[in-house]
Amino acid sequence: MMAHYKYTGAIDMQYRARKERRFEETEQALPTFSPFTPALSPGDKARYLLSYLGKNNPFPRPISKGDTVWLLDNTAYRDAKTGKWKAEFTSAAFSQHSSCPVIDTVGAVAGKIDLDENDPSYPTVQERIRPFIQDIRPGSQVKVLHSGKTPLKLGPSGRNGISSDIKILPDGKDGALLVPTFAEVPRGVDGILEMKTFYAEPEGWGVISDIDDTIKITQTSDPIGILRTTFLDKPEVCAGMPELYRFIQSLIQDTSPWFYLSASPYNLYPFLRDFRQQYFPHGTIILRDASWMSLPGLLTTLTIGTEDYKVDRMEKIHSWLPKRKMICIGDSTQSDPEAYGEIYHSYPGWVKVILIRKVEDIAAIGIEAKNEPERFEKAFKDVPRDVWHVFTDAAECEKLIQDAVAKSP
């Protein structure tokens, strides 16, 4: 059985940061909504209950013209036993409308970030908050067409409106690395109706990157900072990271898969997808599904249980691509050092490089203990010193990556 190395120090630091930055006080001031609202019909309530059956739901709900559908980019891999292509397809379905008090919800967030309703930026908050308050569509099934010729059915979705399906894909992809899939839905449906599947052969390099405060400034240890950077501010890259990622991609080639593994909730997928497309290499964005119709959940998912969550998702990536050589990149604000240290020990030889961005902004780091050398030494106990590196200037990582790739081409 695979050995696990647990480092509880990260958990202690997370709770200390939450206490010192008064997360619970902010969470209590933000609204959470129940899917059982007066606006739901008896049929909708029945579908919600049936959604607890997951894939065994005998009466999946078809997508209708008033729905929003998201298809999430994914990565295809070869099954180790059959050699056939497989991929995990994730979709989300919810209503274009909200039965929640939208004005009050926007006002609650605006109040916490000191934004007046007459401020020109107020509509930005209204637009970005929308995915958190749209009514979910549990038990939904989405029909899609992969590569223009392979029909697939995704779902039925669970009670959070999200479905996840492993699908066998045809071998003929005509040499393309990125293959599109389109939703086959009625006119009037909006959302992300096209996704791309990256086909990754078993061997070569790969990258697992955190998002918040690794490549995008989020201030994950400050509740007001999270709200501002999520709902108001223009997304801002962490200095030097786009250049570093372009350099890495030039060394490991376009055939290498990228995974953006974040503790952010799925509600932020369109926001983060646009950010990734603008600044960073194409890759699969993996997010948490714990905060639908919950604004406090945004703060909770970013600050509680992040180590276990990330280790679990990296184990899944390993199950897809166990022969790849991985570069893991994160930061010191959450539990990236502990999660990467654990996965290094769990799968010897899989992780070749670990880079940790040392975040020095107190609003992002929360408590200074997160940057203490002892923390990194503990997280990377028995990990060779030339494998892991803590940096403040992204440019200093280029030589380390270059040497690692040259050593293990």
N, C-alpha and C positions, 0 to 999 in steps of 0.2 A: 504494500500500500504506500502511496505517495506520502512523504513526510511534510508536515506543515510547520513553519516557524512563525509563531505569533509574537508580535511586539506590542504590548499594551500601552507603551509610553505614548504612542500616537493618539490613542483613545483618551488618555488622561489630558493631553494637551488640547484636544478638541473641546472637551468639556470645560477646561479652564478658560479657553478663549471665548467660548459661548457665554460663560458667566461674567467674565470681565467686560465683554462687549455688549452685554445685556440683550442677548438674542431673544430670550423668552418674552421679554417685555415688548419687543417689536412684533414677534409672532402673534401674541395675544391681541394686538391691535389690528391685525389683518384678518379678513373674512375667509371662511371655508364654507363651501356649499355642498349640500347633499344632492345626489342624483334623484332622490325622491322629492320632487317639487310639485306644487299644485298644478303646474302646467303640463305634467306628464299624463298621458292618457292611460287607461287600464292596460291597453296593448303594450305601451312602452314599458310600463312597470313589469309586465309579464316577461318581456324580452330581457329586461335587466336581471330578473331572477334566473331565467334560463341561461344567461351568460356565465353564471357560476359553473355551468357544466363544461365550459371551455370548448375543446374540439368535439366533445360529445353532444353539443347542443343540436337537437334534431330539427330545429326551426330557425336557421340563420336568417337574419334580416338583410334583404337586398339594399344596396345603396340607392337612395332616391334623390330627386333634384334639389332638395333643400339641404344636402349634406356637404360637409367638408371632408376631403380624403387626403391623407399624406402617404406617399410611398417613399420609404427611406432607402438611400443608396446602400449597397451591400457588397460583400466580397465572396466570390465563388472559389471553391477549393475542390481538389480531387479526393474522392473517398479512398481511404487507404487500402480497402479490401477489393473494391470493384474497379477503381480507377475512373469512375464516372464523376462528372461535375455535380456538385451540390452547392446550395447557398441557403442561408437563412433570410427569408423575406419578412420584413416588418412593415405593417401598415397601421394607420390610425384613422378612426372615423368618428366624427362628431357633427353636431348641427351647426349651421351657419348662424344660428341665433342663440341667444342666451335667455334663460328664464331667471337669471340672477339680477339683482339690482345693480346694473352697470354703473350708473352715476355714482352710487355710494361706494362701489369697489374702487373706481378710479380715484374718487375723493380720498379714500383711506390711504392709498399709496401716495398720492400727491401731498397729503398732509404730513406723512413721515419724511418726505424728501424736501419739504418746505417749498412746494411749487404752487403758485397761485393759479386759479382756474383761468385767469386772463393772460397767463404767460403764453407766448407763441409756441412753446414746446409742449403745452398741455395735450394737443392732439397726438403727439408721439406716444405719450403714456397710454392714451385710449387705444391706439392701434396695437401696441406691444402687449397690452394686458389681455387682449381678446382671446388668445389661445388658452388662457387660464380659466375663462369663465364661460366658454361655449359649452352647451350641453353635450355630454358624451353620447355616443351611439353604441352601446354594448351589444354583443351578439351579431355584429355586422360582418358580412362577407363581401369581399372586393374581388371582382373579376379583372384580370390583367392579361396583357399580351406581351410575352417576353421575346425579344429579338425579332419582332414582327411576324412570328409564326408559331409560337408555343403558348397556348392558352393555359392560364393557371388560376386557381381560386385561392385567395388568401383569407384565412379565418375559418370559422367565425371568431370574432374578437371576444376578449374577456370583458369583465365588468368595467375595466378602465378604457374600453374602446380600442385597445391595442391588440393586434394579432401577431403571432410569430410562427412561421412555418418553414421547415426544412424541405426544400424542393429539389428533385433530381432534374438537371438541365441537359439539353441535348449537347452532343459533342461539337456540332458544327457552329462555330462562332466566327468563321472566316478570318481568323488571325487577329481579331480585334481584342484589345485589352478591356475596353469599356463597351458594354452592350446595353442598350436601352430597354426599359419595360414601361408600357403605357397602361394607364387605368382605362378600362372599358366601362364607362359610367354614363348615366343619362345627362342630357344637356342641362346646365344649371348647377352642376356640381363644381365646386371650386377646391383650391388647395394645391398640393404638389402632386400632379397627375402623371409625372414622368420621373423615373428613378434610373440609376445606372448601376450595373453590376460589373465590378472589377474582377477579371479572371486571373487568379494567382496560382502559378504552378507550385509544386511542393517545395522546391529548393530555391535558395537565394537569400536576399536580405528582406527585412521588413521593419516598420517603425510603429511603435505604440507611443502616442503622445497624449498627455493631459491637455486640457484647454484652458481652464480658468486660472489665471495668473501664471500660466506657463507660456501661452501664446497670445492670450487675450486678457487685458486688465479687467478684473472683476471685483477685487477687494473682498475675497471670500471669508475673511475673518471679521468683517464689519457689516452688520445687518443693513444699515442705511447705505453703505457703499454698494452692497449687492443690489439693492432696490434701484439706486441711481444708475449703475452701469447696465442693469438689465432693462429698465423701463424708460430711461431718459437719455443717457449719454450716447453719443456716437461711438460705436465699437472701436476700441483702440488696441493696437497690437503692442505686445511687449517688445521693448527695444531690441533690435538685432535678430529677432526670431524668424521673420520671413526670409532674411538673407541666409541664416543658418540652414533653414529647411530646404531652400533652393540648392545650397551647397551639398547637403546630404543627398538630395535626389540626383544631383549630377554624378555622384560617386556610385550610388547603388542602382542607378538606372530606372527607367520608367516602368519596368516590369515588376518593381517591388511594391507590395501593398502597404498602405498607411492606415492606421486605426487611430481615431481621435476618441479617447476614452475619458469621459467626463462624468462627474457626479451631478451635473445639472439635470433637471427633469426633461422629459420628452417634449413638454410644452414649448421649449426653446429651440426645437429642431430647425424650423425655418430660419430663425434669427442666426443660429450658429452655422447653418449650412451656407447662408449668404456670406457670412464672415469668412468661412473656410474658402469658398470659391474666389473671394476677392484677394486673399493674401497667401494661401498655403496650398500645397499639393492636394490633389483629389484623394479622398480617403473615406472610409466608413466611419460615421459618427455614432458612437455607442453612448446612450444616455439612460438615466434612471426613469422608472415609470411609476413613481410613488406619490406624485403630487397633483394629479388631475383635479381641477376645480378646487384647488387649495393654494392660496398665496403663502400661508405660513410654510407649506411644504417645500417651497422654493428654498427657503432659508435652512430648513431641516436637512434636505437631501445634500446640500453642499457642506454640511458641518457634522453630520452624525453617520457613523457606519461606513465611511468612505473606503477604509482599508479593505474590509471584507468584500464590499461590493466590487472594488477594482480587481482584487485577486480572483474573484469568481469569474469576472468577464475575461480576464487574461487566461484563465484556465480554458475557457471556451475557445479563445483564439488559438491557444496551443493545440487543442484537439483538432482544429482545422488545418493548421500549418506547423506540425511538430518538427519538421526538418529545416524550417527557416532560421536564419540568424537575426535576432531581434535587437533593435536599438530602442531603449526605453527613455523617454524624456518627461520630466515632471518639474515640480517646484516644492518649496519648503512650507507652503501655507497649509496644506492638508496632510494626507498620509502617503504621499507618493514614495518617499524614501522607504518606509516600512513595507508598502505593497510590492515595490520592485525588489527589495531585499528578499522578501518571502518567495516571490515567483522565481528568483534566481536559484534559490536552494531547491525549490520544488521540482524544477526541470533542468538539471545540470547540462550546461552546454548550449541551452537555447538562447539565453540573454548574453549578448557579447559586450554591450555598452550601456551604462546607466548615467544619464546626465540630469542633475538637479539644479534648477534655477533658484538661487538664493534671493528671496524677495525681502527687501529691506524697508519697504513702506509699511509703517506700523498699522495702517488701516487694513492692509492686506494680510500681514503676518499675524496680527492679533496679540501675540505674546512673544517676547524675545527668545524664550526657551526653544522655540522652533528652529532657530538658527544656530544654536549652540553646537560646537564640534562634537560634543559627546552624543548628541542626538543622532548624527549621521554615522558615527562609529558604531553605535548600538544597532541602528537599522541595517548597516552593511557588515555586520559581524561575519567573519569568515568569507566575505566576498573579496577577491583579489583587489588590491588597491589600484591597479591599472584598469579595472573594469568600471569603477564609479568615480564621478567627478562632480563637485559642487562649484557652480560658477555664478558670477555676477555679470560678466561680459560675454555675450553669446559667441563673439569672434574667437574666444580662447578655446572653444570646443572643436574648431575645424581641424586642428592638427590631431586631436585625439580620434576623431572619426576617420580621418585619412589613414592614420596608423592602423586602426582596427580593421578597416576594409582591406588594406594592403596585407595584413597578417592573415586574414581569412577571406580571400577573394570569393 
